């Protein structure tokens, strides 16, 4: 394990703390999960975006196919 020290604004710190508490996590564990998601598993966002695109465009594609 490595220790990383960062400084954040009071506003960001408050949001981190609120979100961590709502998930019953420490601030550190919450930030660790965020980093893991965006650094180790960045494809998660892309899959979700692609899925949403198919859902939004599905009816349009069916309409075009039936022309």
N, C-alpha and C positions, 0 to 999 in steps of 0.2 A: 504494500500500500504506500502511496505517496500522498503528501499533504500539499495542497495548493491553496494559497492565500490570495483572495481577491477583495477588492473594495467595490461596493455597490451603493447606489443612492438610497436614501431613506425610503423613498417611495417603492423602489424595487425590493428592498429588504422587507418592508411591510407586506408586500404581495407574496413574497417567498414564504414568510412566516405564516400568513393566513392560509395559503394553499397547503403547506406542510401540515399544519394543525388539522385542517379539514380531512386529511388523509391519514391522520394519526402517525405522522412521521416527524423525525427531527428535521431541522432545516438542512443539515448536512446530507441526510439520506434522500430528501426530496431533490436536492441539487444533483446528487449522484445519479438519481433516476433520470433526470432531465439530460444530463451529459451522456448517459448510456444510450438514451433514445436517439439523440441527434448525432452522436459520434460513432457509436458501435452499430446502431440499427437505423441508419438514415433512410433506407428504403421504405420504412413504414409510412412516412409521409407521402412518398410518391405513390404507393399502392392505394392509399386512401384517396388521393387526388384523382387518380385514374378511375377508381371505382365511382367517385362522385360524378366524374365526367360522363361515364357510361350511363349512369342513372339519369342525369340531366338531359343527355342527348338521345337516349333510347327512343323516346316517342318521335323525335324529329327523324331519326334514321328509319323508323318503320314507315313514317309518312312518305319519305323520299322513295323508299323501296317499292311502295304501292302506287307510284305515279306512272 
